[in-house]
Amino acid sequence: QVQLVESGGGLVQAGGSLRLSCAASGSIFSINTMGWYRQLAGKQRELVAFITRGGNTNYADSVKGRFTISRDNANNTVYLQMNMLKPEDTAVYYCNAITMILAHYWGQGTQVTVSS
């Protein structure tokens, strides 16, 4: 089992920045990929970015050039630096971990609100 705890959400004006953190515990040796998803009320959860254990990254087109995902393997933490935030980035952001046997784990979610 893997437990994920997110922090860092909040309210920010358009053009501002936030950094989300996600700390993993439990069977952390089994984690391969970690990432961030977001979800608006009534909509499907969508991928924002992910990073593999080896450091390979992938981003949704809507956040490329503005968001940066990073990972501290020693502290079992993944970060999402969000710059130049837009109102359409407003959502609940969820941390995700995928293990070597392709099991998915989710954090509880953290609200990000960007005001115009």
Number of C-alpha atoms within 10 A of each C-alpha: 11 19 17 21 17 21 18 15 18 14 14 18 14 17 14 14 17 19 16 21 23 26 17 24 15 10 11 15 12 16 21 16 21 28 26 26 19 22 19 15 8 6 8 9 15 14 17 24 23 25 21 17 13 10 14 11 16 16 18 13 9 11 17 12 11 13 20 19 24 20 22 12 14 6 10 16 18 24 23 22 15 20 17 15 23 20 15 13 20 19 20 18 26 25 30 23 27 18 18 11 9 12 12 15 17 19 20 14 22 20 18 21 20 21 16 11
